[in-house]
């Protein structure tokens, strides 16, 4: 009979097993004569596929903030061949999904479903990419919906802080346009949406990425038949103004009358994914505040109890990147939270991380990467990062090896370069009658109302 002494304690954490190798499925790449880049990956675990059609133009290329997002939303509501209801009925009949959206740098049509219906699903996606009807009633409905969303957002400290940090960091650059104002949404016209659509939803330079249960040669033939006669290139976009240079620490307070807690958001400019320091910075961020066992979480959540979910992140856009730290806290601990956050930032810049912290972070990053490859969508997401950012062909295959080669010295170097606490911009969204004195402890304070006007 086994005794308690012969068995490990149930409270003991079992040792990690050896890291499993990632077997990468083959990629099939082809550029059609019209300039559309096609990347196909056979993953035959389930009889489905997932695909994204990316256009390399987004909100930063539009004449009004959020116009590319509104264009994508309305484009889905009908084509020259199908009404909005018919679009939905087709998707239900095939067991398919289709979504549209836009970010700062891209607009996209995502679609997928059962592999046996790949061609009709793709034909519907092509209709939206080439023949969107932009029905006037759907446009008005979506515009009303957007105005209602903005009304709610402008009473939310987290949204207001996110909007202000982008304006502070990017100045006159289009990346500063986090969201439109109510007046800007009112200024949207059907003509403006159609003009953006016709100028930017073009095959030359676009990317079609598909992952799933299909034969690549047959899928490529379907793509050729659906998209091959499509022509055109996106319009040229003028080079925008550069973001303002770093200018010392400053506080930007967004006054939200009656707010029962405050949103703190600290930020500074950083780097894009193409920069050789990207992995170093990603690792440093993970140790500082990018994981649940990070220093920031252990300090202001576990030890101090100031907030539930503080977090830091490195945000990479096509032209620029930026680093942020955010926490939603009680009004009475705004100053204490800022003090502890800057303490942890400066500690990262002053001293090497421990061997244990480094090992945990490396294990976490490589483990999360591997978990993300367990689904068709996960594989597509990782590949889209590589393809849209122009990363090396073997970026994913060598990712874990390059991460494991990082050292404490790499972390220290990245923290000193990119955790720029001396020039950090501090945004606090909350009730200034309650938190104003605390905010002033950290620098000169500029104050704004929820609509972005200086007060």
N, C-alpha and C positions, 0 to 999 in steps of 0.2 A: 504494500500500500504506500502511495506517495505521501510524504509528510509535508507540512508547511515549510520546513527548512529546505526541502529538496526542490520546491517550486519557487519561481520568482514571484515577488510581491505583485499583486494586481495593480498597485499604485505605481509600479515602475514603468517608465516609458520604454517600449522595445527599441532596440537599435535600428537605425535606418538600414534598409537593404541596399545592395549595389544599384547604382543608377542604371536604368535600362537604356539601351541605345534607341535612338529615334531613326526609324527607317523611312526615309523620305520617298514619297511616290514620285514618279517621273513627271516632269513638266513638259508640256508640248507648247511651243511658242510659234506664232505665225503673225505676220503683219499683212493685212489685206491690201489690195491695190489702192484702196481709198484712204489708207493710213491708219485704219483701226488695228490696234495691237490686241491680239488674242492670246490668252494664256489658259491652258486646260490642264487639269490634274485629275487623274482617275483615282477615285476612292470608293471602292465597291462594298462598303460595310452595310449600307442600307440602300434600298432602291429609290433614292432621291438624289437631287442635285441642288446646289445653291450657286447663284451667279450675281455679279455686280457689273454694271456698265458705268464707268467713271468718266466724267468730263472734267478737264483740268481748269475749270473756271467756277468760282463760287462767289460768296458775298463780297469778297475783297475786290472783285472785278465788276461789281454792279454799280449803277449810278446812285442808288439809294440803299441805305443799310437794310439788310434782310430781304432785298428784292430777289436774290437768287433762291432763297429758301421759299418765298411765296411762289415764285415761278415753278419750282419743283412740286410744291403742294398742289397747285391748280392744274399742272400738266397731267396729273394722275386722274383727273375728274372727267375725262372723256377724250375721245379721239375723233378723227373724221369718219371712222367706221362704227364706233360704239359710244353709246351714252354712258354716263357714270353707272347707271344700274346694270347695263350690259357688261361693263368691265367687271363688276362684282359678281355677276352671275357666271361669267366665264371662269373666274378664279375659283369659285365654289365647285363648279363642274369638274375642274381638273385637280382639285385638292391643292391649289397653288397659293403662293403669297407673292405680293408685289408691293413695293414701297418706293417712295421717292424722297429725296432730301438734299440739303446743301449745307456745307460748312464754309469756312473762310476761303478755302482753296479749291474745293471740288463740288460738283453737283453729281448726283448718282441716282441710278435706277436699280434697285435690288429686286431679284426675282428668284423663284425656285419652286420645286414641288416634286411630284412623282416623275421619275425619269421617262416613263412611257409617254408622258405628255410634254417632253422637253421642247419640241418644235412649236406647238401652238402657244405655249407659255412664252417662248422667245419671240414669237410673232407679235404677241400683245405688248411685250416690252419694247419691241421695235416701233410699234405704232405710237407709243407714248414718246419715244425718243424722236420720232420723225414727223408724226401727224397729230400732235396734241391739239385739241380743238379750242381750249380755253373758253368754256361756256361762261357767258356773262353772269348768270345766276350763281354758278359755283364760285366765281371770283368774288362776288359780293358776300357770299356766305363765308368764305375763308377769310376775307378781310374783317368782317364783323367778329369772327372767332379770334383772329389775331389781336384785335383791339381789346377784347375781353381778357385774353391771356395776359396782355401787357398791363391791364388794370390790376390784375391779381399780382403779377410780378413786381410792380412798383410799390407794393405794400409788403414785399418780402425782403428782409435784410440780406439774405444770401445772394439774391439776384442783383440787388443794388450794389453790393460790394464787388461782384464779378464785373458788372458794367463799368464801375469807376476805375478798377485797377487796369482794365484794358485801355481806357482813355488816358490814364496817367502814364502808362508805359509807352504807348504807341503814338500819342499826340495826333499829328495830321495824317499818319499812315492809315489806310483802310482797315488794318487789323484792329484799330481802336473801336470800330463799329460793332459792338457786342450785340446790340439790339436796336431796332428803330424806335423813334418816338411815336406818339399817337398821331402827330401831324404828318410824320413821314409815311406812316401806313395809310393815312387818308390821301396822301399824294400819289400812292400807287395807282396806276391805270392799267387797263387791259393791254393797251398799246405798248406800255413799258415792259410788261411781262413777255408779250409776244416778241418784242425786239430783242430782249435778252436771250430768249429761247432760240430764236433763229440765228443769232450771232454766235452762240456758244455750244449748243447741242449739235455738234458736228463730229464726223468720224475721225478726221485727221487729228492725231494726237490723243484720241480717246483710248480707253482700256476696257476690254471685256474679259473678266476673270470668271472662270467656272470650275467648280470642284464637285465631284460626285460620281454616281454610278452610271457611266456612259463609256462608249468606245470613242476615244479622242478623234480618230479619223472621221467617224460618222458625225460626231458633234461639230467638227470643223466644217464639214460639208453643209450641215444645217445652218451654221452661222453664215457661211458664204451665200447661201440661197436667200437668207433673210436680210443680211446687212450689205451684201456685196455691191449692190447698185446705188447705195447711199453715197453722196458726195458732199464735199465742203470742208473747210477748215475754220476754226474759231477765229474771231476777230483779235487783232493785236491789242494788248493792254499797255497803257503808258506806265512807265516806271514810277511808282509812288514815292512820296517824300520819305526820307529815313526817319526812324523814331528819334526822339530827343535824346541827347547824351545823359549819362548818369549825373545827378545834380545834388547829391546829399540826401540824408534822411528827411522825409517830410510826411505829415499826417494829412489825410483827406477824409473828412467826416461827412457821411451822408445822413442827414437828419431824418429819422423815421419817428414821428411823434407817437408816443405811447408804446413803443417797442419794449417788450418784456425781457428780451435778451439782445445781445449785440453780435454781429458777424464781423470777425477780424480776418483781414486778408492782407498778407505781406507779400510783396513781389519785387522782382528785379529781372532785367534782361538776362538771357542765357544763350543757348545754342540750338541748332537744328540737329536732326538725326545724322546728317552728313558729316558733322564735325568729328574729328578723331577722338575727342574727349567724351563722346556721348555715353559710352558704357561706363566710364569712370563716374560721370555725374549721376547716371541712373543708380549705380551702386551706392554712392554717397547719399542720394536722396532716400533710398530704401532704408538705410541705417538711421538717418535723421528723422524722417516722418512718413515714409512711404509704405510702411507695413504696420501690422497691428501690434507688433512687439518692438516698434521703433523707440528711439529716445524720447521723441516728442510725446508719444502716447503714454509711455511709462511715467513721464514727468507730470504733464498737466491733466491727464485723465486718471491714471492709476494712483499716483501719489497725492496730487492736489485736489482732484475731483472737480476741476473747473469746467470740463466739457466732456461730452460723450465720445465724439469722434473727430479729433484733430487730424489733420492730414497735410502732407506736402506733396508737390508734384512738379515734374518737368514737362512743360507743354511745348511741343514742337510743331510749328507751322512751316510752310514751305520756305519762307524767306527768313524768318526769325524764330527764336525760341524764348521762353521766359519761365522763371521759377517762381512758385507760389507756396505759401503756407496759409492754411485757413483753419478757423475754429469758431464755432458758435458757442458763446459763453454767457453766463449770468452778467448782468450789468455791473454788479459790484466787484467783479474780478477782471475787468478789462485791462487795467494797468498791470496787475499781477501776471496775467496770461502773456502780455507782451514782454514783460521782463523775463519770464522763464523761457519764452520762445527765443529771444535774442541771446540768452545765456546758452541755450543748446546750440544755436547757430554758431556762436563764437567758440564754443568748446570743440565743435567739429573742425573749425578752422585752426585751432591752436594745438591739438594733440592727436596723435594717431589713434584709430579705433583699436579695440582689443582684438586678440586672435579669435576669441569666442564670438564676438559680434560679427566679425568678418566672415567666419565660417557659417554662421546662421544665415547671414544675408545672401551669401553665395548659394547656399542650399535652397533658400526660398526662391531666389530669382530663377535659377535653373529649373526648379520644380514647377513653378507657375508656368514657365515657358512650355514645359513638356505637357502639362495638363491642358493647355490651350490648344494642343494639336489633336485632341481626342475627338473632335467633331469636324464635319465638313466646313461649318461656319468658322471654326477656330483656325483651320488651315487657310481658308480664304482670307481671313483677317490678317494673319501674319504675312501672307504673300502680298497683300495689298500695300502694307507698309513698305515692303522692299521695292515693289514696282512703282508706286507713286512717288517715292522719295529718291529713286535712282540709286539704291544701295547695291553693293556688289552681288553678283549672281549667287555666290556661295554664302551669303550673309546668314541665312537661317541654319544651314548645315554646320557652320563653324561657330554659331552663337554661344553654345554652352562652353565650348573649349576656350573661347576668348574671355568669357565671363570668369571662368575658374582661374584664369591666369592673372586676374587683378589682385593687387596687394593693398595693404594698409597705406602705403605711400601713395598709391593711385587715388585712394579715397581722400587723403589729406590734400593732395594737389587739387583735386576737383572742388573740394569744399572751399579752399582758399581762393580759387578763381571765380566760382559761380554762386556761392552763398554770400552775396555782396551786402552784408549787414550795414556797412557804412553808407551805402546809397539806397538802401531798401525803402520802398514806398509803402506806407502803412495806410490801409483803408479800413475804416470802422463804420459800419452801418448800424445805427441805433439812435436812441433818443438823446440829443445833445444836452438837454437840461439835466440828464442823469449822468452822462459819461464825458461831458465836455472837459471837465477839469482833469480827468484821468488821461484823456487824449493829449492834452497840452504838455504832459510830462515827457513826451517822446518827440517833440519838434513843433515847428510852426504848423498851425492848423488851417486848412482851407475847408470851408463848409458848403455843402450843396443840398438842394432839396431833392425829393425822389424823381423829379423830372430832369435832373442834371444841371439845374441852374445854380450858379454861385449865390450864396446868401451870406 
